[in-house]
Amino acid sequence: MNVGVDTGKSQLDIYIRPINIFFSVSNDDKGIKEAIKKIKKHSPERVVIEATGRLEMPFIIACAEVNLPFVIANPIHVKRFAGAIGRRAKNDRLDAELIAHYAEAIKPTLTQLKPENMRIMSDLVARRSQLLTMQTMEKNRLQILPKSLASTIKPILTAFKNQITKIELKIERMINECPEYQAKNMILQSMPGVGKVVAASIISNVPELGYITNKQAASLIGVAPITKESGQFKGKRSIQGGRAQVRTVLYMAMMSAMQCNPIFKENYQRLLKQGKPKKVAIIACVRKMVITLNSMLRDGVMWDENRIKN
């Protein structure tokens, strides 16, 4: 038995394959309880739901609480599967049926739900990023709008600054309350260019770091170059997939690291001299950062410039 769940803001559409059962429930506590009760009767091999950002989380948490095996699927993978089987028609039932078919045919690896503290920390990092984006937008408006409107913008900027500070304090407090997080945080922040927000993002969103190979780490973040070759055709290698939120945080961290960390500064300049475009050079440096951090966490060692050079 494989279950496909199509997520909407107010509704969940659920299809159970191969017994051809389809039903819809409201995407709230009452509807989710009803859905879980019906699904559990059939002891499914996996329940697959597409990642939307947040809409799927209440349902996923409910699955975890009753030990239903679930997968948070990448929407791109489901879309490609639809193309592969020639599925073009779309409605709520067909979308849920497609996800169930994907679950049965591809058998994606089950998702492990992160501990509560990790989820909260991840949400705090994401919210901080959102506030910074809105803060930048308001700062830009302050520069281009008439001075007479400054009084409508400055209080908003103050509110953003206060909220960002509160979030950073919450993140710091959560790290300090857990000895495991403290140890990881100390190692991560020993690298020049890695601050508390970067460390928190890695701890909460990439708990695997330090337990996997360097190649797996680069692929997990989405900074491993993907080869595009077929016969005599040799396309440009590019990155794809991975955990976008962490990659964005690390990209911004690298902009800082290239100023204060001689290893990355030298690496970046060397790549530019080789004719690499700036963005390609920065991503290559981020990949080196991920691999180095993975090794540091694996070996339990602090940043050592001489060790990295060797």
C-alpha positions as CSV (number, residue, x, y, z in Angstrom):
1,M,0.0,0.0,0.0
2,N,1.3,3.5,-0.9
3,V,-0.5,6.7,-0.1
4,G,-0.2,10.0,-2.0
5,V,-1.2,13.2,-0.3
6,D,-1.7,16.4,-2.3
7,T,-1.5,19.4,0.0
8,G,-3.5,22.6,-0.2
9,K,-3.8,25.5,2.2
10,S,-7.3,24.3,3.4
11,Q,-7.5,20.8,2.1
12,L,-5.6,17.5,1.9
13,D,-6.5,15.1,-1.0
14,I,-5.5,11.5,-0.3
15,Y,-5.2,8.5,-2.7
16,I,-4.4,5.0,-1.5
17,R,-2.8,2.7,-4.2
18,P,-3.5,0.1,-5.4
19,I,-6.9,-0.2,-3.8
20,N,-8.1,2.9,-5.5
21,I,-9.4,4.8,-2.4
22,F,-9.7,8.6,-2.7
23,F,-10.9,11.0,-0.1
24,S,-10.4,14.6,1.0
25,V,-10.2,16.2,4.5
26,S,-9.7,19.7,5.8
27,N,-6.0,20.7,6.5
28,D,-6.6,21.3,10.2
29,D,-6.4,19.2,13.4
30,K,-9.8,17.6,12.9
31,G,-9.3,16.7,9.2
32,I,-5.7,15.4,9.9
33,K,-7.0,13.1,12.7
34,E,-9.6,11.7,10.3
35,A,-7.1,11.1,7.6
36,I,-4.6,9.4,9.9
37,K,-7.3,7.1,11.2
38,K,-8.3,6.0,7.7
39,I,-4.7,5.6,6.4
40,K,-3.6,3.6,9.4
41,K,-6.2,0.9,8.7
42,H,-4.3,0.0,5.6
43,S,-0.8,-0.3,7.1
44,P,0.9,1.5,4.2
45,E,4.5,1.0,3.1
46,R,4.9,4.8,2.8
47,V,2.9,8.0,2.9
48,V,4.2,10.5,0.4
49,I,3.5,14.2,0.5
50,E,5.2,17.0,-1.5
51,A,7.3,19.6,0.3
52,T,5.6,23.0,0.2
53,G,7.5,24.8,2.8
54,R,5.1,24.7,5.8
55,L,1.6,23.5,4.7
56,E,2.6,19.8,5.0
57,M,4.1,20.0,8.5
58,P,1.0,19.4,10.7
59,F,0.2,16.3,8.7
60,I,3.8,15.0,8.8
61,I,4.0,15.6,12.6
62,A,0.8,13.6,13.0
63,C,2.2,10.8,10.9
64,A,5.4,10.7,13.1
65,E,3.3,10.6,16.3
66,V,1.5,7.4,15.2
67,N,4.6,5.9,13.5
68,L,3.3,6.0,10.0
69,P,6.2,5.7,7.5
70,F,6.3,9.0,5.5
71,V,8.3,10.7,2.8
72,I,8.5,14.5,2.2
73,A,9.1,14.4,-1.5
74,N,10.8,17.0,-3.7
75,P,8.1,18.4,-6.0
76,I,10.6,18.5,-8.9
77,H,11.0,14.7,-8.6
78,V,7.3,14.1,-8.7
79,K,6.9,16.5,-11.7
80,R,9.6,14.7,-13.6
81,F,8.0,11.4,-12.8
82,A,4.7,12.8,-14.2
83,G,6.6,13.7,-17.4
84,A,8.1,10.2,-17.6
85,I,4.7,8.5,-17.6
86,G,3.1,11.1,-19.9
87,R,0.8,12.5,-17.2
88,R,-0.4,16.0,-18.2
89,A,-4.0,16.3,-16.8
90,K,-4.3,17.9,-13.4
91,N,-6.9,18.0,-10.7
92,D,-6.9,17.3,-6.9
93,R,-7.6,13.5,-7.3
94,L,-5.1,13.1,-10.2
95,D,-2.4,14.9,-8.3
96,A,-2.9,12.6,-5.2
97,E,-3.0,9.6,-7.5
98,L,0.2,10.7,-9.2
99,I,2.0,11.0,-5.9
100,A,0.9,7.5,-4.8
101,H,2.0,6.1,-8.1
102,Y,5.4,7.9,-7.6
103,A,5.6,6.3,-4.1
104,E,5.0,2.8,-5.5
105,A,7.3,3.0,-8.5
106,I,10.2,5.0,-7.1
107,K,10.1,3.8,-3.5
108,P,11.7,7.0,-2.2
109,T,13.7,6.8,1.1
110,L,11.7,7.4,4.2
111,T,12.1,10.8,5.9
112,Q,13.3,11.1,9.4
113,L,11.6,13.9,11.4
114,K,14.0,16.2,13.1
115,P,13.9,16.6,16.9
116,E,11.6,19.4,18.1
117,N,14.4,21.8,19.0
118,M,16.1,21.4,15.6
119,R,12.8,22.2,13.9
120,I,12.3,25.3,16.0
121,M,15.9,26.4,15.4
122,S,15.4,25.9,11.6
123,D,12.2,27.9,11.7
124,L,14.0,30.7,13.6
125,V,16.8,30.8,11.0
126,A,14.3,30.9,8.2
127,R,12.3,33.7,9.9
128,R,15.4,35.7,10.4
129,S,16.2,35.5,6.7
130,Q,12.7,36.7,5.9
131,L,13.0,39.6,8.2
132,L,16.4,40.6,6.8
133,T,14.9,40.5,3.2
134,M,12.0,42.8,4.3
135,Q,14.5,45.1,6.2
136,T,16.6,45.5,3.0
137,M,13.4,46.4,1.0
138,E,12.5,49.1,3.5
139,K,16.0,50.5,3.6
140,N,15.9,50.7,-0.2
141,R,12.6,52.5,0.0
142,L,14.1,54.9,2.5
143,Q,16.7,55.9,0.0
144,I,14.4,56.5,-3.0
145,L,11.2,57.9,-1.4
146,P,10.7,61.6,-0.4
147,K,12.2,62.5,3.0
148,S,8.7,63.5,4.1
149,L,7.9,59.7,4.1
150,A,10.9,58.7,6.2
151,S,8.8,58.8,9.4
152,T,6.6,56.0,8.0
153,I,9.6,53.8,7.3
154,K,12.0,54.3,10.3
155,P,9.7,52.8,12.9
156,I,9.3,49.7,10.7
157,L,13.1,49.4,10.4
158,T,13.4,49.7,14.2
159,A,10.7,46.9,14.6
160,F,12.6,44.7,12.2
161,K,15.9,45.3,14.0
162,N,14.3,44.4,17.4
163,Q,12.7,41.2,16.1
164,I,16.0,40.1,14.4
165,T,17.8,40.6,17.7
166,K,15.2,38.6,19.6
167,I,15.4,35.7,17.1
168,E,19.2,35.7,17.4
169,L,19.0,35.6,21.2
170,K,16.5,32.7,21.0
171,I,18.9,30.8,18.7
172,E,21.8,31.4,21.0
173,R,19.8,30.3,24.1
174,M,18.7,27.0,22.4
175,I,22.3,26.2,21.5
176,N,23.5,26.9,25.0
177,E,20.9,24.7,26.5
178,C,22.1,21.6,24.7
179,P,25.7,20.2,25.2
180,E,25.7,18.5,21.8
181,Y,24.8,21.7,20.1
182,Q,27.3,23.6,22.1
183,A,30.1,21.3,21.0
184,K,29.1,21.5,17.3
185,N,28.7,25.3,17.6
186,M,32.2,25.8,19.0
187,I,33.8,23.7,16.2
188,L,31.8,25.4,13.4
189,Q,32.4,29.0,14.7
190,S,36.1,28.4,15.0
191,M,36.2,28.7,11.2
192,P,36.7,32.5,10.4
193,G,33.6,33.5,8.4
194,V,31.2,31.2,10.2
195,G,29.0,33.0,12.7
196,K,26.3,32.0,15.1
197,V,23.5,32.1,12.5
198,V,25.4,29.9,10.0
199,A,26.3,27.5,12.8
200,A,22.6,27.3,13.9
201,S,21.5,26.7,10.3
202,I,23.9,23.8,9.9
203,I,23.1,22.3,13.3
204,S,19.3,22.4,12.7
205,N,19.1,21.8,8.9
206,V,22.1,19.5,8.3
207,P,22.4,17.2,11.4
208,E,24.1,14.6,9.1
209,L,27.2,16.8,8.7
210,G,30.2,15.1,10.4
211,Y,28.7,11.6,9.9
212,I,28.9,11.4,6.0
213,T,31.5,11.5,3.3
214,N,32.7,14.8,1.9
215,K,31.1,14.0,-1.5
216,Q,27.8,13.3,0.3
217,A,28.1,16.5,2.3
218,A,28.6,18.6,-0.9
219,S,25.7,16.9,-2.6
220,L,23.4,17.3,0.5
221,I,23.9,21.1,0.5
222,G,23.6,21.2,-3.3
223,V,27.1,22.5,-4.2
224,A,28.4,19.4,-6.0
225,P,28.8,20.0,-9.7
226,I,26.5,17.7,-11.8
227,T,28.1,16.4,-15.0
228,K,26.1,16.9,-18.3
229,E,27.7,14.7,-20.9
230,S,26.3,12.5,-23.7
231,G,28.5,11.0,-26.5
232,Q,30.5,13.9,-27.9
233,F,28.4,16.5,-26.1
234,K,30.0,17.9,-23.0
235,G,27.8,20.5,-21.3
236,K,28.7,22.8,-18.5
237,R,28.6,21.3,-15.1
238,S,26.2,22.9,-12.7
239,I,24.8,22.5,-9.2
240,Q,21.2,21.5,-8.5
241,G,19.0,20.2,-5.7
242,G,20.3,20.1,-2.1
243,R,19.1,22.1,0.9
244,A,18.5,25.6,-0.5
245,Q,18.1,27.4,2.8
246,V,21.5,26.2,4.1
247,R,23.2,26.9,0.7
248,T,21.9,30.5,0.8
249,V,23.2,31.0,4.3
250,L,26.6,29.5,3.4
251,Y,26.8,31.6,0.2
252,M,26.4,34.8,2.3
253,A,28.9,33.5,4.9
254,M,31.4,33.0,2.1
255,M,31.1,36.6,1.1
256,S,32.3,37.4,4.6
257,A,34.9,34.5,4.8
258,M,36.6,35.7,1.6
259,Q,37.5,39.0,3.5
260,C,38.6,37.5,6.8
261,N,39.7,34.0,6.0
262,P,43.0,33.8,4.0
263,I,42.4,30.2,2.9
264,F,39.1,31.1,1.1
265,K,40.4,34.5,-0.1
266,E,43.4,32.8,-1.7
267,N,41.2,30.0,-3.2
268,Y,38.8,32.6,-4.7
269,Q,41.5,34.7,-6.3
270,R,43.2,31.6,-7.7
271,L,39.9,30.5,-9.4
272,L,39.3,34.0,-10.8
273,K,42.8,33.9,-12.3
274,Q,41.9,30.6,-14.0
275,G,39.1,32.4,-15.7
276,K,36.2,31.1,-13.6
277,P,33.1,33.4,-13.4
278,K,32.7,35.0,-10.0
279,K,29.6,33.0,-9.0
280,V,31.2,29.7,-10.0
281,A,34.3,30.6,-7.9
282,I,32.2,31.5,-4.9
283,I,30.2,28.2,-5.1
284,A,33.5,26.3,-5.4
285,C,34.6,28.0,-2.2
286,V,31.3,27.2,-0.5
287,R,31.9,23.5,-1.5
288,K,35.4,23.7,0.1
289,M,33.8,25.2,3.2
290,V,31.2,22.4,3.5
291,I,33.8,19.7,3.0
292,T,36.1,21.3,5.6
293,L,33.3,21.7,8.1
294,N,32.3,18.1,7.6
295,S,35.8,17.0,8.3
296,M,36.1,19.2,11.3
297,L,32.9,17.8,12.8
298,R,33.8,14.3,12.0
299,D,37.2,14.5,13.6
300,G,36.0,16.8,16.5
301,V,38.8,19.4,15.8
302,M,38.8,23.2,15.7
303,W,39.8,25.3,12.6
304,D,43.5,25.1,11.9
305,E,44.7,27.0,8.9
306,N,47.9,25.0,8.6
307,R,46.0,21.7,8.7
308,I,43.7,22.9,5.9
309,K,46.7,23.9,3.7
310,N,48.3,20.5,4.2
